[in-house]
Amino acid sequence: MSKEKENLNIHQKLLKIADMAGVLQKNKAGFNYKYVTEEEIQAKITAGMQKYGVRLRCR
């Protein structure tokens, strides 16, 4: 991991990940709603999490 990535705190890393994800466009419709699929969200967020070494744990 580069020095820049190591020196970021968790809040800074989350902001960088949000910047990488950008604006998600609604790509699915159903029940009179348009929405972004879970797969699209996960793909964008996972790439940023891997780049900045952030892991989420669910219990």
mmCIF file of the N, C-alpha and C atoms, coordinates in Angstrom:
data_MODEL
# 
_entry.id   MODEL 
# 
loop_
_atom_site.group_PDB 
_atom_site.id 
_atom_site.type_symbol 
_atom_site.label_atom_id 
_atom_site.label_alt_id 
_atom_site.label_comp_id 
_atom_site.label_asym_id 
_atom_site.label_entity_id 
_atom_site.label_seq_id 
_atom_site.pdbx_PDB_ins_code 
_atom_site.Cartn_x 
_atom_site.Cartn_y 
_atom_site.Cartn_z 
_atom_site.occupancy 
_atom_site.B_iso_or_equiv 
_atom_site.pdbx_formal_charge 
_atom_site.auth_seq_id 
_atom_site.auth_comp_id 
_atom_site.auth_asym_id 
_atom_site.auth_atom_id 
_atom_site.pdbx_PDB_model_num 
ATOM 1   N N  . MET A 1 1  ? 0.856   -1.173  0.000   1.00 0.00 ? 1  MET A N  1 
ATOM 2   C CA . MET A 1 1  ? 0.000   0.000   0.000   1.00 0.00 ? 1  MET A CA 1 
ATOM 3   C C  . MET A 1 1  ? 0.901   1.235   0.000   1.00 0.00 ? 1  MET A C  1 
ATOM 4   N N  . SER A 1 2  ? 0.530   2.239   -0.784  1.00 0.00 ? 2  SER A N  1 
ATOM 5   C CA . SER A 1 2  ? 1.368   3.436   -0.873  1.00 0.00 ? 2  SER A CA 1 
ATOM 6   C C  . SER A 1 2  ? 1.293   4.251   0.414   1.00 0.00 ? 2  SER A C  1 
ATOM 7   N N  . LYS A 1 3  ? 2.261   5.161   0.569   1.00 0.00 ? 3  LYS A N  1 
ATOM 8   C CA . LYS A 1 3  ? 2.304   6.018   1.765   1.00 0.00 ? 3  LYS A CA 1 
ATOM 9   C C  . LYS A 1 3  ? 1.033   6.851   1.888   1.00 0.00 ? 3  LYS A C  1 
ATOM 10  N N  . GLU A 1 4  ? 0.533   7.382   0.756   1.00 0.00 ? 4  GLU A N  1 
ATOM 11  C CA . GLU A 1 4  ? -0.677  8.209   0.802   1.00 0.00 ? 4  GLU A CA 1 
ATOM 12  C C  . GLU A 1 4  ? -1.849  7.414   1.371   1.00 0.00 ? 4  GLU A C  1 
ATOM 13  N N  . LYS A 1 5  ? -2.011  6.181   0.933   1.00 0.00 ? 5  LYS A N  1 
ATOM 14  C CA . LYS A 1 5  ? -3.114  5.347   1.401   1.00 0.00 ? 5  LYS A CA 1 
ATOM 15  C C  . LYS A 1 5  ? -2.952  4.984   2.871   1.00 0.00 ? 5  LYS A C  1 
ATOM 16  N N  . GLU A 1 6  ? -1.717  4.793   3.313   1.00 0.00 ? 6  GLU A N  1 
ATOM 17  C CA . GLU A 1 6  ? -1.466  4.423   4.702   1.00 0.00 ? 6  GLU A CA 1 
ATOM 18  C C  . GLU A 1 6  ? -1.772  5.576   5.655   1.00 0.00 ? 6  GLU A C  1 
ATOM 19  N N  . ASN A 1 7  ? -1.573  6.812   5.220   1.00 0.00 ? 7  ASN A N  1 
ATOM 20  C CA . ASN A 1 7  ? -1.743  7.965   6.088   1.00 0.00 ? 7  ASN A CA 1 
ATOM 21  C C  . ASN A 1 7  ? -3.174  8.473   6.178   1.00 0.00 ? 7  ASN A C  1 
ATOM 22  N N  . LEU A 1 8  ? -4.078  7.934   5.400   1.00 0.00 ? 8  LEU A N  1 
ATOM 23  C CA . LEU A 1 8  ? -5.466  8.375   5.441   1.00 0.00 ? 8  LEU A CA 1 
ATOM 24  C C  . LEU A 1 8  ? -6.189  7.729   6.617   1.00 0.00 ? 8  LEU A C  1 
ATOM 25  N N  . ASN A 1 9  ? -7.040  8.505   7.300   1.00 0.00 ? 9  ASN A N  1 
ATOM 26  C CA . ASN A 1 9  ? -7.864  7.893   8.340   1.00 0.00 ? 9  ASN A CA 1 
ATOM 27  C C  . ASN A 1 9  ? -9.114  7.297   7.686   1.00 0.00 ? 9  ASN A C  1 
ATOM 28  N N  . ILE A 1 10 ? -9.939  6.623   8.444   1.00 0.00 ? 10 ILE A N  1 
ATOM 29  C CA . ILE A 1 10 ? -11.092 5.907   7.896   1.00 0.00 ? 10 ILE A CA 1 
ATOM 30  C C  . ILE A 1 10 ? -12.072 6.860   7.215   1.00 0.00 ? 10 ILE A C  1 
ATOM 31  N N  . HIS A 1 11 ? -12.256 8.035   7.765   1.00 0.00 ? 11 HIS A N  1 
ATOM 32  C CA . HIS A 1 11 ? -13.173 9.011   7.169   1.00 0.00 ? 11 HIS A CA 1 
ATOM 33  C C  . HIS A 1 11 ? -12.661 9.472   5.806   1.00 0.00 ? 11 HIS A C  1 
ATOM 34  N N  . GLN A 1 12 ? -11.363 9.715   5.718   1.00 0.00 ? 12 GLN A N  1 
ATOM 35  C CA . GLN A 1 12 ? -10.769 10.128  4.451   1.00 0.00 ? 12 GLN A CA 1 
ATOM 36  C C  . GLN A 1 12 ? -10.862 9.012   3.413   1.00 0.00 ? 12 GLN A C  1 
ATOM 37  N N  . LYS A 1 13 ? -10.650 7.775   3.856   1.00 0.00 ? 13 LYS A N  1 
ATOM 38  C CA . LYS A 1 13 ? -10.762 6.638   2.938   1.00 0.00 ? 13 LYS A CA 1 
ATOM 39  C C  . LYS A 1 13 ? -12.184 6.495   2.422   1.00 0.00 ? 13 LYS A C  1 
ATOM 40  N N  . LEU A 1 14 ? -13.166 6.651   3.299   1.00 0.00 ? 14 LEU A N  1 
ATOM 41  C CA . LEU A 1 14 ? -14.562 6.548   2.873   1.00 0.00 ? 14 LEU A CA 1 
ATOM 42  C C  . LEU A 1 14 ? -14.925 7.642   1.876   1.00 0.00 ? 14 LEU A C  1 
ATOM 43  N N  . LEU A 1 15 ? -14.396 8.832   2.067   1.00 0.00 ? 15 LEU A N  1 
ATOM 44  C CA . LEU A 1 15 ? -14.633 9.917   1.107   1.00 0.00 ? 15 LEU A CA 1 
ATOM 45  C C  . LEU A 1 15 ? -14.009 9.595   -0.248  1.00 0.00 ? 15 LEU A C  1 
ATOM 46  N N  . LYS A 1 16 ? -12.818 9.029   -0.238  1.00 0.00 ? 16 LYS A N  1 
ATOM 47  C CA . LYS A 1 16 ? -12.163 8.637   -1.494  1.00 0.00 ? 16 LYS A CA 1 
ATOM 48  C C  . LYS A 1 16 ? -12.965 7.554   -2.203  1.00 0.00 ? 16 LYS A C  1 
ATOM 49  N N  . ILE A 1 17 ? -13.482 6.598   -1.432  1.00 0.00 ? 17 ILE A N  1 
ATOM 50  C CA . ILE A 1 17 ? -14.291 5.527   -2.018  1.00 0.00 ? 17 ILE A CA 1 
ATOM 51  C C  . ILE A 1 17 ? -15.565 6.104   -2.623  1.00 0.00 ? 17 ILE A C  1 
ATOM 52  N N  . ALA A 1 18 ? -16.201 7.030   -1.933  1.00 0.00 ? 18 ALA A N  1 
ATOM 53  C CA . ALA A 1 18 ? -17.414 7.669   -2.457  1.00 0.00 ? 18 ALA A CA 1 
ATOM 54  C C  . ALA A 1 18 ? -17.102 8.422   -3.750  1.00 0.00 ? 18 ALA A C  1 
ATOM 55  N N  . ASP A 1 19 ? -15.956 9.094   -3.793  1.00 0.00 ? 19 ASP A N  1 
ATOM 56  C CA . ASP A 1 19 ? -15.556 9.797   -5.015  1.00 0.00 ? 19 ASP A CA 1 
ATOM 57  C C  . ASP A 1 19 ? -15.354 8.821   -6.165  1.00 0.00 ? 19 ASP A C  1 
ATOM 58  N N  . MET A 1 20 ? -14.748 7.670   -5.880  1.00 0.00 ? 20 MET A N  1 
ATOM 59  C CA . MET A 1 20 ? -14.533 6.661   -6.920  1.00 0.00 ? 20 MET A CA 1 
ATOM 60  C C  . MET A 1 20 ? -15.849 6.119   -7.457  1.00 0.00 ? 20 MET A C  1 
ATOM 61  N N  . ALA A 1 21 ? -16.809 5.931   -6.555  1.00 0.00 ? 21 ALA A N  1 
ATOM 62  C CA . ALA A 1 21 ? -18.106 5.371   -6.965  1.00 0.00 ? 21 ALA A CA 1 
ATOM 63  C C  . ALA A 1 21 ? -18.855 6.351   -7.855  1.00 0.00 ? 21 ALA A C  1 
ATOM 64  N N  . GLY A 1 22 ? -18.663 7.632   -7.612  1.00 0.00 ? 22 GLY A N  1 
ATOM 65  C CA . GLY A 1 22 ? -19.322 8.632   -8.439  1.00 0.00 ? 22 GLY A CA 1 
ATOM 66  C C  . GLY A 1 22 ? -20.833 8.611   -8.270  1.00 0.00 ? 22 GLY A C  1 
ATOM 67  N N  . VAL A 1 23 ? -21.504 9.117   -9.275  1.00 0.00 ? 23 VAL A N  1 
ATOM 68  C CA . VAL A 1 23 ? -22.962 9.151   -9.256  1.00 0.00 ? 23 VAL A CA 1 
ATOM 69  C C  . VAL A 1 23 ? -23.475 7.877   -9.898  1.00 0.00 ? 23 VAL A C  1 
ATOM 70  N N  . LEU A 1 24 ? -24.282 7.144   -9.169  1.00 0.00 ? 24 LEU A N  1 
ATOM 71  C CA . LEU A 1 24 ? -24.849 5.903   -9.700  1.00 0.00 ? 24 LEU A CA 1 
ATOM 72  C C  . LEU A 1 24 ? -26.155 6.222   -10.422 1.00 0.00 ? 24 LEU A C  1 
ATOM 73  N N  . GLN A 1 25 ? -26.264 5.741   -11.633 1.00 0.00 ? 25 GLN A N  1 
ATOM 74  C CA . GLN A 1 25 ? -27.467 5.967   -12.424 1.00 0.00 ? 25 GLN A CA 1 
ATOM 75  C C  . GLN A 1 25 ? -28.466 4.837   -12.185 1.00 0.00 ? 25 GLN A C  1 
ATOM 76  N N  . LYS A 1 26 ? -29.712 5.198   -12.050 1.00 0.00 ? 26 LYS A N  1 
ATOM 77  C CA . LYS A 1 26 ? -30.757 4.190   -11.877 1.00 0.00 ? 26 LYS A CA 1 
ATOM 78  C C  . LYS A 1 26 ? -30.789 3.335   -13.133 1.00 0.00 ? 26 LYS A C  1 
ATOM 79  N N  . ASN A 1 27 ? -30.693 2.016   -12.947 1.00 0.00 ? 27 ASN A N  1 
ATOM 80  C CA . ASN A 1 27 ? -30.585 1.122   -14.095 1.00 0.00 ? 27 ASN A CA 1 
ATOM 81  C C  . ASN A 1 27 ? -31.634 0.014   -14.096 1.00 0.00 ? 27 ASN A C  1 
ATOM 82  N N  . LYS A 1 28 ? -32.590 0.097   -13.211 1.00 0.00 ? 28 LYS A N  1 
ATOM 83  C CA . LYS A 1 28 ? -33.605 -0.953  -13.101 1.00 0.00 ? 28 LYS A CA 1 
ATOM 84  C C  . LYS A 1 28 ? -34.936 -0.311  -12.760 1.00 0.00 ? 28 LYS A C  1 
ATOM 85  N N  . ALA A 1 29 ? -36.010 -0.929  -13.204 1.00 0.00 ? 29 ALA A N  1 
ATOM 86  C CA . ALA A 1 29 ? -37.343 -0.414  -12.897 1.00 0.00 ? 29 ALA A CA 1 
ATOM 87  C C  . ALA A 1 29 ? -38.234 -1.571  -12.448 1.00 0.00 ? 29 ALA A C  1 
ATOM 88  N N  . GLY A 1 30 ? -39.130 -1.257  -11.527 1.00 0.00 ? 30 GLY A N  1 
ATOM 89  C CA . GLY A 1 30 ? -40.077 -2.255  -11.053 1.00 0.00 ? 30 GLY A CA 1 
ATOM 90  C C  . GLY A 1 30 ? -41.000 -1.654  -10.021 1.00 0.00 ? 30 GLY A C  1 
ATOM 91  N N  . PHE A 1 31 ? -42.245 -2.101  -10.015 1.00 0.00 ? 31 PHE A N  1 
ATOM 92  C CA . PHE A 1 31 ? -43.235 -1.616  -9.058  1.00 0.00 ? 31 PHE A CA 1 
ATOM 93  C C  . PHE A 1 31 ? -43.370 -0.088  -9.087  1.00 0.00 ? 31 PHE A C  1 
ATOM 94  N N  . ASN A 1 32 ? -43.328 0.474   -10.301 1.00 0.00 ? 32 ASN A N  1 
ATOM 95  C CA . ASN A 1 32 ? -43.442 1.919   -10.529 1.00 0.00 ? 32 ASN A CA 1 
ATOM 96  C C  . ASN A 1 32 ? -42.304 2.733   -9.919  1.00 0.00 ? 32 ASN A C  1 
ATOM 97  N N  . TYR A 1 33 ? -41.147 2.120   -9.699  1.00 0.00 ? 33 TYR A N  1 
ATOM 98  C CA . TYR A 1 33 ? -39.957 2.818   -9.192  1.00 0.00 ? 33 TYR A CA 1 
ATOM 99  C C  . TYR A 1 33 ? -38.784 2.540   -10.112 1.00 0.00 ? 33 TYR A C  1 
ATOM 100 N N  . LYS A 1 34 ? -37.837 3.455   -10.145 1.00 0.00 ? 34 LYS A N  1 
ATOM 101 C CA . LYS A 1 34 ? -36.550 3.228   -10.788 1.00 0.00 ? 34 LYS A CA 1 
ATOM 102 C C  . LYS A 1 34 ? -35.505 3.219   -9.687  1.00 0.00 ? 34 LYS A C  1 
ATOM 103 N N  . TYR A 1 35 ? -34.515 2.328   -9.794  1.00 0.00 ? 35 TYR A N  1 
ATOM 104 C CA . TYR A 1 35 ? -33.523 2.197   -8.739  1.00 0.00 ? 35 TYR A CA 1 
ATOM 105 C C  . TYR A 1 35 ? -32.206 1.656   -9.284  1.00 0.00 ? 35 TYR A C  1 
ATOM 106 N N  . VAL A 1 36 ? -31.168 1.734   -8.460  1.00 0.00 ? 36 VAL A N  1 
ATOM 107 C CA . VAL A 1 36 ? -29.859 1.171   -8.790  1.00 0.00 ? 36 VAL A CA 1 
ATOM 108 C C  . VAL A 1 36 ? -29.819 -0.229  -8.192  1.00 0.00 ? 36 VAL A C  1 
ATOM 109 N N  . THR A 1 37 ? -29.359 -1.182  -8.983  1.00 0.00 ? 37 THR A N  1 
ATOM 110 C CA . THR A 1 37 ? -29.302 -2.559  -8.493  1.00 0.00 ? 37 THR A CA 1 
ATOM 111 C C  . THR A 1 37 ? -28.204 -2.722  -7.438  1.00 0.00 ? 37 THR A C  1 
ATOM 112 N N  . GLU A 1 38 ? -28.393 -3.694  -6.577  1.00 0.00 ? 38 GLU A N  1 
ATOM 113 C CA . GLU A 1 38 ? -27.401 -3.984  -5.545  1.00 0.00 ? 38 GLU A CA 1 
ATOM 114 C C  . GLU A 1 38 ? -26.060 -4.355  -6.164  1.00 0.00 ? 38 GLU A C  1 
ATOM 115 N N  . GLU A 1 39 ? -26.099 -5.060  -7.283  1.00 0.00 ? 39 GLU A N  1 
ATOM 116 C CA . GLU A 1 39 ? -24.871 -5.485  -7.936  1.00 0.00 ? 39 GLU A CA 1 
ATOM 117 C C  . GLU A 1 39 ? -24.050 -4.284  -8.415  1.00 0.00 ? 39 GLU A C  1 
ATOM 118 N N  . GLU A 1 40 ? -24.741 -3.268  -8.956  1.00 0.00 ? 40 GLU A N  1 
ATOM 119 C CA . GLU A 1 40 ? -24.064 -2.069  -9.432  1.00 0.00 ? 40 GLU A CA 1 
ATOM 120 C C  . GLU A 1 40 ? -23.409 -1.320  -8.268  1.00 0.00 ? 40 GLU A C  1 
ATOM 121 N N  . ILE A 1 41 ? -24.131 -1.193  -7.175  1.00 0.00 ? 41 ILE A N  1 
ATOM 122 C CA . ILE A 1 41 ? -23.596 -0.521  -5.990  1.00 0.00 ? 41 ILE A CA 1 
ATOM 123 C C  . ILE A 1 41 ? -22.395 -1.288  -5.452  1.00 0.00 ? 41 ILE A C  1 
ATOM 124 N N  . GLN A 1 42 ? -22.545 -2.589  -5.328  1.00 0.00 ? 42 GLN A N  1 
ATOM 125 C CA . GLN A 1 42 ? -21.469 -3.413  -4.778  1.00 0.00 ? 42 GLN A CA 1 
ATOM 126 C C  . GLN A 1 42 ? -20.219 -3.359  -5.654  1.00 0.00 ? 42 GLN A C  1 
ATOM 127 N N  . ALA A 1 43 ? -20.390 -3.383  -6.960  1.00 0.00 ? 43 ALA A N  1 
ATOM 128 C CA . ALA A 1 43 ? -19.241 -3.341  -7.867  1.00 0.00 ? 43 ALA A CA 1 
ATOM 129 C C  . ALA A 1 43 ? -18.456 -2.047  -7.698  1.00 0.00 ? 43 ALA A C  1 
ATOM 130 N N  . LYS A 1 44 ? -19.153 -0.928  -7.615  1.00 0.00 ? 44 LYS A N  1 
ATOM 131 C CA . LYS A 1 44 ? -18.489 0.370   -7.477  1.00 0.00 ? 44 LYS A CA 1 
ATOM 132 C C  . LYS A 1 44 ? -17.807 0.506   -6.116  1.00 0.00 ? 44 LYS A C  1 
ATOM 133 N N  . ILE A 1 45 ? -18.485 0.116   -5.064  1.00 0.00 ? 45 ILE A N  1 
ATOM 134 C CA . ILE A 1 45 ? -17.951 0.287   -3.712  1.00 0.00 ? 45 ILE A CA 1 
ATOM 135 C C  . ILE A 1 45 ? -16.815 -0.697  -3.437  1.00 0.00 ? 45 ILE A C  1 
ATOM 136 N N  . THR A 1 46 ? -16.949 -1.925  -3.900  1.00 0.00 ? 46 THR A N  1 
ATOM 137 C CA . THR A 1 46 ? -15.934 -2.943  -3.649  1.00 0.00 ? 46 THR A CA 1 
ATOM 138 C C  . THR A 1 46 ? -14.595 -2.555  -4.262  1.00 0.00 ? 46 THR A C  1 
ATOM 139 N N  . ALA A 1 47 ? -14.614 -1.984  -5.454  1.00 0.00 ? 47 ALA A N  1 
ATOM 140 C CA . ALA A 1 47 ? -13.366 -1.566  -6.095  1.00 0.00 ? 47 ALA A CA 1 
ATOM 141 C C  . ALA A 1 47 ? -12.634 -0.537  -5.225  1.00 0.00 ? 47 ALA A C  1 
ATOM 142 N N  . GLY A 1 48 ? -13.361 0.425   -4.690  1.00 0.00 ? 48 GLY A N  1 
ATOM 143 C CA . GLY A 1 48 ? -12.756 1.433   -3.819  1.00 0.00 ? 48 GLY A CA 1 
ATOM 144 C C  . GLY A 1 48 ? -12.279 0.856   -2.510  1.00 0.00 ? 48 GLY A C  1 
ATOM 145 N N  . MET A 1 49 ? -13.055 -0.054  -1.948  1.00 0.00 ? 49 MET A N  1 
ATOM 146 C CA . MET A 1 49 ? -12.671 -0.675  -0.684  1.00 0.00 ? 49 MET A CA 1 
ATOM 147 C C  . MET A 1 49 ? -11.371 -1.457  -0.851  1.00 0.00 ? 49 MET A C  1 
ATOM 148 N N  . GLN A 1 50 ? -11.236 -2.164  -1.958  1.00 0.00 ? 50 GLN A N  1 
ATOM 149 C CA . GLN A 1 50 ? -10.018 -2.924  -2.199  1.00 0.00 ? 50 GLN A CA 1 
ATOM 150 C C  . GLN A 1 50 ? -8.825  -1.994  -2.394  1.00 0.00 ? 50 GLN A C  1 
ATOM 151 N N  . LYS A 1 51 ? -9.028  -0.890  -3.113  1.00 0.00 ? 51 LYS A N  1 
ATOM 152 C CA . LYS A 1 51 ? -7.937  0.048   -3.360  1.00 0.00 ? 51 LYS A CA 1 
ATOM 153 C C  . LYS A 1 51 ? -7.421  0.660   -2.072  1.00 0.00 ? 51 LYS A C  1 
ATOM 154 N N  . TYR A 1 52 ? -8.338  1.006   -1.147  1.00 0.00 ? 52 TYR A N  1 
ATOM 155 C CA . TYR A 1 52 ? -7.934  1.687   0.086   1.00 0.00 ? 52 TYR A CA 1 
ATOM 156 C C  . TYR A 1 52 ? -7.843  0.765   1.297   1.00 0.00 ? 52 TYR A C  1 
ATOM 157 N N  . GLY A 1 53 ? -7.990  -0.534  1.094   1.00 0.00 ? 53 GLY A N  1 
ATOM 158 C CA . GLY A 1 53 ? -7.805  -1.492  2.179   1.00 0.00 ? 53 GLY A CA 1 
ATOM 159 C C  . GLY A 1 53 ? -8.847  -1.402  3.267   1.00 0.00 ? 53 GLY A C  1 
ATOM 160 N N  . VAL A 1 54 ? -10.081 -1.131  2.888   1.00 0.00 ? 54 VAL A N  1 
ATOM 161 C CA . VAL A 1 54 ? -11.170 -1.023  3.868   1.00 0.00 ? 54 VAL A CA 1 
ATOM 162 C C  . VAL A 1 54 ? -11.995 -2.308  3.808   1.00 0.00 ? 54 VAL A C  1 
ATOM 163 N N  . ARG A 1 55 ? -12.278 -2.878  4.948   1.00 0.00 ? 55 ARG A N  1 
ATOM 164 C CA . ARG A 1 55 ? -13.091 -4.092  5.036   1.00 0.00 ? 55 ARG A CA 1 
ATOM 165 C C  . ARG A 1 55 ? -14.267 -3.839  5.965   1.00 0.00 ? 55 ARG A C  1 
ATOM 166 N N  . LEU A 1 56 ? -15.423 -4.363  5.604   1.00 0.00 ? 56 LEU A N  1 
ATOM 167 C CA . LEU A 1 56 ? -16.592 -4.268  6.474   1.00 0.00 ? 56 LEU A CA 1 
ATOM 168 C C  . LEU A 1 56 ? -16.905 -5.665  6.989   1.00 0.00 ? 56 LEU A C  1 
ATOM 169 N N  . ARG A 1 57 ? -17.234 -5.746  8.265   1.00 0.00 ? 57 ARG A N  1 
ATOM 170 C CA . ARG A 1 57 ? -17.614 -7.017  8.881   1.00 0.00 ? 57 ARG A CA 1 
ATOM 171 C C  . ARG A 1 57 ? -19.050 -6.947  9.289   1.00 0.00 ? 57 ARG A C  1 
ATOM 172 N N  . CYS A 1 58 ? -19.789 -7.968  8.952   1.00 0.00 ? 58 CYS A N  1 
ATOM 173 C CA . CYS A 1 58 ? -21.189 -8.073  9.398   1.00 0.00 ? 58 CYS A CA 1 
ATOM 174 C C  . CYS A 1 58 ? -21.273 -9.198  10.406  1.00 0.00 ? 58 CYS A C  1 
ATOM 175 N N  . ARG A 1 59 ? -22.050 -8.974  11.418  1.00 0.00 ? 59 ARG A N  1 
ATOM 176 C CA . ARG A 1 59 ? -22.216 -10.027 12.432  1.00 0.00 ? 59 ARG A CA 1 
ATOM 177 C C  . ARG A 1 59 ? -23.606 -10.530 12.413  1.00 0.00 ? 59 ARG A C  1 
# 
